[in-house]
Amino acid sequence: MSEVKTVQEDVVPESDQAAPAAVTVEQPVSPPAAAGKTARATAKKEPVKATKATKPVKGKPAATPKAVAAPAKVNLNDTPHPAPKPPLKTKDYEQTLAKLQIELVKLQEWIKFKKLKVVVLFEGRDAAGKGGTIKRITESLSPRVTRVAALPAPTDREQTQWYFQRYVQHLPAGGEMVLFDRSWYNRAGVERVMGFCTEDEYREFLRTCPEFERMLVRSGVILIKYWFSVSNEEQERRFQKRIFHPEKHWKLSPMDLESRARWVEYSKAKDAMFAHTDIKQAPWYVVDGDDKKRARLNVITHLLNMIDYEDLTPQPIVLPPRQDEGGYVRPPITDQTFIPEVY
């Protein structure tokens, strides 16, 4: 499979940008009219050399140096988004998704065959599309190979443990893949913003997390981290949809509403988290979640490209003939209780 390369661009804050250097232009100075022969002789012996930028053109006055425009101010809080693409047709989306899910099955067989240990983290804002993407990934996979870890709030006992301890027990063994629907990054996000952890605990997490992940990678774990980004307007639309759709009420929790009210604080927490944990051994991969269909297809494609796998599809299976009943008589069907046939 082809390798996926990410390009990270460093944005220099306005305060750190170099100020434009002042431009000085030397103008040729003509001797005063009242000067004597000595001044004229000196001017002839040592003529003033005009630079290329200031050399006057015959018949035209010397050009006045242009003022250097001040650098435009950049709002670092505004994230540039590419032009929106046309809506993806449902038919095209489903056809592409079906092909990708077949490749996921091949990847699953390769993970079993090679005894790989794969951990995929799904983080991001509420209603950014993490759960829907996880469902599409696991839809065609075996729950014995691919597991989803969505941990509830820690118990009183777990709060006294080493912070990463409750997550370690969910890590995969050889031949397994675990998808974390939110992970140990809760401490850098919701716990930080909502005040569920102390300042010392937060600082300790930022110091420990990179080393913890490097340790996982050194032990042979394939660690992939996705951050789902969603715009303010799209999150608002999805929250409103959850309010008025009964089958989606469970997706809207008090924490989701609080995250909506503290949008800026979550943004600051995310930026600080990236600054400490976007490491070479386990970088963050950002997903544009405004278009759910495209986000799902892009994540699955990227996941497939992150692991080199081969097609281990077995040869066509031939079913053996059914065993002969040998005079066995089954009990009457009326002795069994069937569910009512409503439909």
Secondary structure as GFF3:
##gff-version 3
##sequence-region A 1 343
A	DSSP	three_ten_helix	14	16	.	.	.	ID=ss1
A	DSSP	alpha_helix	37	45	.	.	.	ID=ss2
A	DSSP	alpha_helix	90	114	.	.	.	ID=ss3
A	DSSP	beta_strand	117	124	.	.	.	ID=ss4
A	DSSP	alpha_helix	130	138	.	.	.	ID=ss5
A	DSSP	beta_strand	146	149	.	.	.	ID=ss6
A	DSSP	alpha_helix	156	159	.	.	.	ID=ss7
A	DSSP	alpha_helix	165	168	.	.	.	ID=ss8
A	DSSP	beta_strand	176	181	.	.	.	ID=ss9
A	DSSP	three_ten_helix	184	186	.	.	.	ID=ss10
A	DSSP	alpha_helix	190	194	.	.	.	ID=ss11
A	DSSP	alpha_helix	199	218	.	.	.	ID=ss12
A	DSSP	beta_strand	221	229	.	.	.	ID=ss13
A	DSSP	alpha_helix	232	244	.	.	.	ID=ss14
A	DSSP	three_ten_helix	246	251	.	.	.	ID=ss15
A	DSSP	alpha_helix	254	261	.	.	.	ID=ss16
A	DSSP	alpha_helix	263	277	.	.	.	ID=ss17
A	DSSP	beta_strand	284	288	.	.	.	ID=ss18
A	DSSP	alpha_helix	292	306	.	.	.	ID=ss19
A	DSSP	three_ten_helix	333	335	.	.	.	ID=ss20
###
